[in-house]
Amino acid sequence: MKILLKTTSYALFFSLLSACQVFSFWQKQPIDFSKLNKLVAISKGACFGRCPVYTMVVYDNGIVSYEGKDNTEKKRLIHQTTF
């Protein structure tokens, strides 16, 4: 009985360990935006008040990027695929 429990524990441990390798494959990879073709771009510049400053670009492969620069809720580069 102890051998069965020990074998089952090892099998469970190694299966969970190998599953971590599979999930790391699905993590988002960095995108080189300079190699993509822009389809539409919208940019909003600064004003004398508290106007939001941002840039949003839609690429031909379905990726949308948003970069909030000033007076926006999210001040960073965000990208998402549309499919």
C-alpha angles and dihedrals in degrees: 000000000000091000091052091049092047092047092048091049092052092047091051092047095051093044090054091046092052091046089062089061091054093051092050087061091061095053115115113269121216113264123222100218093187090072095052126091114239117229101177131000129190122187130180119198133203127280134188092272134043098301116158115251114207146137125217123187130185114202126207093247092060101263116136120198128192124188117188111200109170138001092008130121093238115040100189143072113283124181133182136175116235095219 
